[in-house]
Amino acid sequence: MEKQKNAVGRRKEAVTRVFLSKGDGKITVNGKDYKTYFPLVYLQNQVEAPLKISELTGKYDILVNATGGGVKGQAEATKLAISRVLIDINPELRPVLKAAGLLKRDPRSVERKKPGRKKARRSFQFSKR
């Protein structure tokens, strides 16, 4: 049997670990089917994107451990992790996935709150009198 491959994806505060093995295309996130874990079709498409672009849908079973952040961040972190693990299996997929923009780690995250302010940049309401 082929050794299980794994990769990590991150987005905002979300971190996902993906384990890929030969199978019939089952995607499981935190013990649930990915269609129940990510109820929005947009998020399901995010998770499926690397497999559709590399034309490997239905060839691998994917097990995802997702922690932190929100549902959207976890879906996008999963997209990155699946892309990374597919390249680990077949390096020839790299140009295809790179052209689709699936290998880019989105660095945007919430800016920290500053002292003397209401939020990161928002100030308290100023009263002249």
RORORO-239808 format. One line per 5 residues: their letters; for each residue x, y, z of C-alpha. Coordinates in steps of 0.001 Angstrom, whole numbers. Layout:
<pts>
A) X/Y/Z ~ ...
</pts>
This chain:
<pts>
MEKQK) 0/0/0 ~ 1150/3525/-797 ~ 2360/5627/2103 ~ -42/8348/3215 ~ 1082/11853/2188
NAVGR) 307/14958/4219 ~ 611/18753/4041 ~ -365/21841/6030 ~ -2378/24827/4812 ~ -2961/28120/6622
RKEAV) -5263/31110/6116 ~ -5986/33873/8674 ~ -6135/31969/11990 ~ -7155/28654/10387 ~ -4735/25742/10120
TRVFL) -5572/22522/8286 ~ -3613/19287/8017 ~ -4463/17169/5001 ~ -3762/13433/4679 ~ -4047/11976/1186
SKGDG) -4228/8283/287 ~ -5391/6238/-2707 ~ -9152/5781/-2698 ~ -12430/6645/-4354 ~ -12586/10415/-3763
KITVN) -14013/10670/-232 ~ -13211/13995/1472 ~ -13657/14044/5263 ~ -13225/17184/7406 ~ -13054/16690/11197
GKDYK) -14936/13394/10942 ~ -17748/14769/8735 ~ -18267/14741/4986 ~ -16961/18002/3525 ~ -20391/18861/2070
TYFPL) -21916/18902/5554 ~ -18922/20646/7160 ~ -18843/23343/4429 ~ -22550/23884/3665 ~ -22007/26707/1152
VYLQN) -21398/25614/-2455 ~ -18734/28319/-2813 ~ -16696/26760/15 ~ -17179/23244/-1389 ~ -15813/24502/-4728
QVEAP) -12773/25944/-2908 ~ -11992/22525/-1441 ~ -12547/20729/-4784 ~ -10615/23261/-6915 ~ -7132/21647/-6793
LKISE) -8570/18219/-7670 ~ -10676/19575/-10548 ~ -7796/21562/-12056 ~ -5361/18633/-11808 ~ -8113/16244/-13069
LTGKY) -7687/13869/-10118 ~ -11277/13964/-8817 ~ -12254/10560/-7418 ~ -8729/9107/-7292 ~ -7715/9954/-3700
DILVN) -9308/9864/-259 ~ -8631/13044/1693 ~ -8751/13365/5478 ~ -8655/16938/6822 ~ -8035/18133/10393
ATGGG) -9134/21783/10587 ~ -8618/24049/13602 ~ -8948/27752/14324 ~ -10487/30577/12358 ~ -13838/30472/10629
VKGQA) -15375/28220/8026 ~ -14143/30294/5074 ~ -10577/30443/6374 ~ -10602/26690/6931 ~ -11895/26044/3400
EATKL) -9166/28207/1867 ~ -6503/26631/4083 ~ -7732/23211/2935 ~ -7436/24329/-707 ~ -3783/25280/-164
AISRV) -2975/22071/1735 ~ -4542/19831/-948 ~ -2573/21691/-3638 ~ 658/21205/-1695 ~ 98/17483/-1129
LIDIN) -752/16925/-4815 ~ 2585/18498/-5776 ~ 4302/16238/-3252 ~ 2803/13239/-5074 ~ 3328/14541/-8629
PELRP) 5719/17529/-9102 ~ 4565/17904/-12740 ~ 1273/19382/-11473 ~ 3084/22437/-10095 ~ 2833/24690/-13214
VLKAA) -895/23923/-13601 ~ -1729/24642/-9945 ~ 551/27702/-9850 ~ -1123/29181/-12941 ~ -4496/28752/-11233
GLLKR) -3163/30615/-8165 ~ -3665/27701/-5781 ~ -154/27709/-4310 ~ -259/31237/-2943 ~ -507/31521/842
DPRSV) -2867/34441/1474 ~ -987/36441/4147 ~ -3873/38746/5096 ~ -4961/38449/8695 ~ -6648/40650/11290
ERKKP) -4567/43616/12395 ~ -3952/43799/16125 ~ -5780/46298/18318 ~ -3662/49323/19284 ~ -3695/50945/22739
GRKKA) -5759/54139/23013 ~ -7968/53085/20095 ~ -11323/51374/19825 ~ -10148/48826/17235 ~ -6947/48517/15177
RRSFQ) -7352/51908/13513 ~ -10771/53162/14600 ~ -10513/55884/17205 ~ -13008/56753/19902 ~ -15530/59420/18905
FSKR) -14037/62866/19347 ~ -16113/65555/21058 ~ -14948/69134/20679 ~ -17215/70391/23480
</pts>
